[in-house]
């Protein structure tokens, strides 16, 4: 501890969030492992997306359930938002019914939008045994029966842009399937994907009007970005402050990452590892430049 001019005690790791300060005291290998883990750092755009998801989850059952398409470029942070939302709404065992309720069910759209593969992927996420060679009607009946038991309020279909990988007939059949599930089970559906995801809905005017588009755009150099990068610094287990919200640092990070959330995270994490390995314990511009120049 050190004393400032006002004689108040200042923590030597005050640049870190209080809950994360103890991590800076671990040895190098442990700290690098911490850096390599997925972590959540909230920011306004993500908070807005999660609020929209919460509103869908709270929607009372009705004839026409509202839906949403969450889209943006690859590695922009869509999947992390969905994972965080799932953690906020975990499964719960219903003792009276003797079944585990799943408020938020997440699955991936198969690489090609074929109904048999869709139901197989859905049953896989439900942990249900099934015969892959079973007829479509069998898989559909099994899936619908299980969905009624676990009673999801929200079905999230990731990689929604895969709808465009099929023929026009397959696309329409898959869209009709999503519409059918939403109507039959009275649940909201969230389609997650790249910028092609909203395009995939346009072949069906009813689906296009039902799915409200929510975009996750690239970052811009502004106070929101500086705040998010500063928040990133607060959880990196480095023993010295890096000043990552400095203008020249933010400008370099923007240029090197093109405003893509995942690229910003990769750049800062890799630079933090270098700062641990060379014992400088703070991210410098040379660290950032080295990572940007040796991108793999």
PEPEKA-V308733 format. One line per field, one symbol per residue. ss: DSSP state (H for helix, E for strand, C for the rest). burial: b if it has 9 or more other C-alpha atoms within 8 Angstrom, else e. A space follows every 10 residues. Layout:
ss->???
burial->???
This chain:
ss->CEECCCCCEE CCCCCCCHHH HHHHHCCHHH HHHHHCCCCC CCCHHHHHHH HHHHHHHCCC CCCCCCEEEE EECCCCCHHH HHHHHHHHCC CEEECCCCEE ECCEEEEECC CCCCHHHHHH HHHHHCCCCC CCCCCHHHHH HHHHHHHHHH CCCEEEEECH HHHHHCCHHH HHHHHHHHHH HHHHHCCEEE EEECCHHHHH HCCCHHHHHH EEEEEECCCC CCHHHHHHHH HHHCCCCCCC CCCCCCHHHH HHHHHHHCCC HHHHHHHHHH HHHHHHHCCC CCCCHHHHHH HHHCCC
burial->eebeeeeeeb eeebebbeeb beebeeeeee bbeebeeeee eeeeebbebb eebeebbeee eeeebbbbbb bbbebbbbee beebbbeeeb beebeeeebb bbbbbbbbbb ebbbbbbbbb bbbbbeeeee eeeeebeebb eebeebbbeb bbbbbbbbbb bbbbbbeeeb bbbbbebbbe bbbeebbbbb bbbbbbbbeb bbebeebbeb bbbbebebbe beebbbbbbb bbbbbbbbbe eeebbeeebb bebbeebbbb bbbbeebbbb bbbbbbeeee bbbeeebbee bbeeee
